[in-house]
Amino acid sequence: MSPELLILLLVITTALAFDFTNGFHDTANAMATSIATKALQPKTAVALSAVLNLVGAFLSIEVALTVTNAVINIQNADGSPKPELIGDGGLSLLLILLAGLVGAILWNVVTWLFGLPSSSSHALFGGMIGATVASLGWSGVKWVGDGSKLDGVIGKVVLPAFISPAIALVVAGVGTWLVFKVTEGVAKKYREAGFRWGQIGSASLVSLAHGTNDAQKTMGIITLALLATGHWEDTHSVPFWVKVACALAIAIGTYLGGWRIIRTLGQGLVKISSPQGMAAESASASVILAASHLGFAISTTHVATGSILGSGVGRPGAEVRWSVAVRMVTAWLITLPMAGAAGALTWFIGHLLGGGLAAALAMVVLLLAAVIYMWRHSRREPVDHTNVNDEWSDEKDADRSDKEVG
């Protein structure tokens, strides 16, 4: 087996590993509120979410094509492939993709350790951008489109990152206010019971929507790797086996459940009731599905968090823990640059080793060592389905991560 083929296999495996971390990192987006209100038992919730993520991954490829075509400048102005990327059999592009994936996974695991619902999407794009800039310079990134449409990193990633959570917040806020206004004469116990049933449907729709957006991103990365090495030629489609592999990876990650992040979103941000939960989930699903249809690679985490905040703002007298919200927003703002720095550093380490198979193996070893270290430290203060709904304590929950990494 040639070194190039081995590196391609490493890229594909690492991409599926990222897809797995995306699944357990983002389970909270769909199921945190349903678990918090006890509309679904924790294990049932993550199993349902996993199945629907699997199904959703097959419903669209628009976001996958965005990742394949709208981040790295793989073509010259005349449409011909850039020789510095594919002239060596695609090896240079493969190492960029591998370094970007390592940076993205590292940031996903760090934020999971701290229980912060940061964006897996932005971690991926940050890692790719950092590795690309380190290798090719700033011109290696497709920042804007050709002028005829909203494209490139700015149009497809950055602008939706600011717009989508704001829309979700407003929709969830208005929806929550209307729900409580319409049902203000209904006894609380009947209102809670009724909306818990509704939450099962709305949470399911979020999981389905999540599959149509987030599972696509890894499909785009693997397709780009196949294009670089000549194993695929169509920039407007995705191989079927890639769809299956990515769908399974994100579904398995979802089933294992990112309990630390589920706890933060379900208990730490807003003390949520069933009507709020259904309003938040409905708003999230609407925004994510619309973005997937348009090919916008949005952060489903940003959307879900904006929706939960909106449900707190829209309910009169609801308590919103703004200190937790500030920590989340801080994580949002630093995700792109931090994942970018991790991707760039990983590429430089590979470059120092002369590139090729040695560089690729070093990147993977670095990733495995860091992930194992962080996983072992997470066991000091475990969060799982047995304690995910424990009463939130600002002091205890905020300090948990400090104890783990201290």
N, C-alpha and C positions, 0 to 999 in steps of 0.2 A: 504494500500500500504506500502510495507516494506521500511525502510530507504535506503537500497541499491538501490532499484528501483528508488526512488526519486532522489538519487544522479546521477544515470545513466541518468535520464531525464534532470537533470541540466547540465550534461556534454554535452549531445546531443544539448540542446538549446544553450549553450555557444559556442559550436563548430559552429553551424549555424550562431550565431552572429559574430563569427570571419570571417566566409565565407562572410557574408554581408559586413563587414569592408574591407575585401580583395577586394570585387567588387568595392566599391566606391574609395578605395585607388588606385586601379590599372586601372581605366578607362582611365587614362592619357596615359598609355603605348600604347594603341591602337589608341586613338582618339585625343591626344593633337596636333599632327602635322596637322591633317585634319581640326581641328577646327581653328588652328592658320592661316592656309592658306585659310580658308573659302571654302574649298572643300565641307565641310558639315556644316550645321547649328548646333550649340551646342546641342540642344534638339534632333535633328535627329540623330546626331552622337552617343549620349549615348543610345538612343533607339535601334539603329542598333547593337551597341556593346553588349547590354544586350541580345538580341535575339541570337547572334552568340556565346556568352559565354555559354548560355543555351545549345545550340546544341553541342558545343565543349566538354562539360562536359561528354557527353555520348560516346565519340569516343575512349577513352582509359582508362585503369585503372593501367597502369604501375607505374605512380607516386604515386597513392594511395597505391599500394603495398609496395613501398619504405617507405612511412611514417609508414605503419603498421608494417613492419618487419625490418627496417634498422636504427632505432634511439634508441629505448629503448630495453635493453637486457631483453626480457621477457622469454627467454629459457635458460636452462643449456646447457653445452656442448653436452650432450646426447640427446638434443631435448625436454626434459621434461620441463614443465612450472616451473618457479621459485616460490617456496612456499611463499616467502615473498611478492610476488605481487598478487598471486591469492588464497593463502591459506585462506584468510578471505572473500572469495566470490568475489574477484576482487576489494574490497573497496580501498585498498592501491593504486592500479594502477589508479582507477577512480579519486582519489584525486590528484595524480600526473598530470593526463591529465587536470583536471579542473584548477589547479594552473598554468600549462603551458599555457593554453588558455587565462586565465586572463592576464598573463604577455604579451602575444602576442597582445591582443586587446588594452591594455593600450599603448603599444609602437606604434601601428598603429594609434591610435587617437592622440597621442602626435605629431607624425611626420606629420599627416594631418593638425593639428592646425598650425604648422610652415610652411606648404606648401612644405615639403621635400619629394621627391619621393623615400623613403626608401623601403626596401624589406619586403613585407608581409610574404613571405616564410621564410626569415631568422628570422623575428619576431616570427613566429610559432616554428621554430626549436630551436631558442634561449630560448623561454619560456619553451619548453619541456625539453631541456637539463638542464636548471637551476633548474626546479622542480625535475627532476630525480636525479641530483647530490645532491640536498639538502636532498632528501629522502633516496637514496641508495648509495651515494658516487660516485666517478668517474667511478667505474667499472659498474655502472648501465647503462651507455651509451654505445651503440655499436659504438665505434669510427672507427673500421676498420672491414673488412669482414673476411672471413675464409682463405684468401690467394689465393683462386682460381679465384676470380673475384673482380672487383672494387666495393666495397660495404661499408656499414656503413656511418657514418656522414662525414668522411674525403672524401671518394670516391664519395658519392652521393650528398653531399651538399657543402662542403668547396671547393674542387677543381673546380667543375663547376662554383662556385661563382666568381672565378678569371678568368677562361678561357672563359666563355660565353660572358661577355661584351667586352673582347678584340677581340674575333672573330667578334662580331657584329660591333664593331667600324671599323675594317679593311674592312669588307664586305661593309658596308655603305659608307665608305670613297672612296673605289675603285669604287663602283657603282655610287656615286655622280659625281666623276671626269669623268667617262665615259659618263654619261648622258649629262653633260655640254659640253664635247668635241664633242660628236656626234651632239648635237643640237645648236652648237655655231652660226650657220648661220640662225637660226630660230628667228623671232621676239619675243621679250620677252612676249608680250601679248598672242601670240598663244601658246608659250611653256607653260606658266602658265596655260592657259585654258585646254590644252590637258592633262597635268599631274594632274590637279585636278580631272579629271574623273578617271585617273589611281589610284589616292589616295583612292578613294572609295573602289576599289577592294583590294588594299594592306592593308588598315586599317581594312577591314572586315576579311581578312586572319589573321591579328594579333589577333583580338578578338576571332576568332575561335581557334587559337593556344593557347591563354590564357586560354580558357576553358579546353583544353586538359591537361594543366599543373596545374594551380592554384586551380581549383575546385576540383582536385583530392586529394589535401592535407587534406582538411577537411573530405573527404570520408575516408581517411586512419585513421584519429583520431577516428571517430565514429565507424569504424569497429574494431579498437583496443579496444575501450570501450566495444563493444558487445562481443568480444572474451574474455575479462577479466571476464565478468559476466555470460558467458556460453550461451548467446543469439545468438551466431554465432560460427561456428567451423572451417570454411575454411579460411586459411591464404592466399589463392591464388585467392580470389574473393571478391566482395563487394555486399552487399544486394541491390536489385534494388531500394527499397524505399529510401535508403541512397543516391544513385545516384540522384534520383529525388529531394530530399530535398536540397542537396548541390547545384545542378544545379540552382534551383529556388532562393536560398539565394544569390548566387553570381550574378545572373542576376538582381535581385532587387537592390542590392547594386550598380551594374554597372549603372543601369538606373538613380539612384539618382545622380550619377556623383560626383567625388571628385574634385570639381571645383578649389580648392586652388592648388592642385597638377597639374591639367591640365594646369593652368596658368603658373606655374613654368616651366614645360616641354615644353609647346608650345611657351611661350614668353621669359622666363628668360634665357634659355641656349644658344639658337642660334636664330637669326632672320632668320626664315626659309622660303624657297620658295617651291612651289609645287614639282619641281623635287627632291629637297632634301627630302621633306616629303615622297615621294613615295619610294625613295632609302632607307630611314631609316626604313620605315614600312616593306618593302620587306626583308631587312636584319633581322629585329626582328622576323618576321614570320618564316623565314627559320631556324634560330637558335632555337627558341622555339619548333617548330615541331620536329626537330631532337632530342632535349633533351627529349621531351615527349616520343618519340619512344624508346629511350634508358633507360627510367625510371629515368633520372636525375631530381631531384627536384630543378631546377634552379630558380633564381630570374628573373621574367619577367621584373621587374623594372630596374634591372641592364642592361639587354639586350637592352631594349628600350632606356635607357639613353646613353648607349654606341653607339647605332645606330645613335641617334641624334647628339652626339658629332662627330661621324664619318662623318655625312653629312655636318657638319660645317667645319671640317678639309679638306674634299675632294673638297669643292667648293673654287676656287681661290678668295681671297678677302673677304671671309665670316667673320663675326664677331662672335667669340665665347666668351661668358662671363665666363672667367675662374674662377672668384671669386664665381660665382654660382656653377660651376662644383666642386670646392673645398668643398663647403658646402655639396653638394650631396655625394661626396666620403667620407667625414667625417661621414655623417649619415650612409653610407654603413658599414663602419668599426666598428661603435659602436652598430649597431643594434643587432647582436648576443649577445654580452656581456650585453647590457642594458636590452634587453628582457629576457635574462637569469637571470639577477639580479632580475627583476620584478617577474619572475616565482618562483624563489627561495624564495623571501620575502613572496610571497603569500602563498607558501606551509608552511613556518615557522609560519605564522599567524594562518593557519589552525591547525598546529601541537600544537601550544600553547593552542588552544581551545579543544584539546583532540581528534581531528579527527572526523570522522563520519559526520552525517547530519549537526550538528552545524557548523563544519568547512566549509563544502561546502556552506552553506547559507551565512556565513561570507565572503567567497571569492566573491560570487556573489554580495552581498551588497556593498563591497569595489569597485568592478568593476563599478556598476551602479552609485555610488556616484562620482567617478572620471570622468566617461564619461559625466555625466550631467554637472559637473563643467566645463569641457573643452569645451563642446558644447555651453554652455551659454557665455563663453568668446569669442568664435569664432564669435558670433553675433555682436561684437563691430566693426569689420572690415569685413563684409560679402563679399564673392566672390561667384558668381553664373553665370548662363548662360548669364546674361545681361552685365557683366563687365569682363568676363574671357579673352576677347581679347583686353582690354585696353592696351595702350602703356606701356611697362615695364619701371619702374623707379627703378634703383638699390637701391637708398636710401629709397624710400617709401616702396617697396616690401620687402626689407631686414628688415625693422624696424616694419613691420606690426605685426609680432608675439610678438615682445617685448612689444608693446602697449597692446596686448591682455592679456598677462600673467603678466604684470607689475602692 
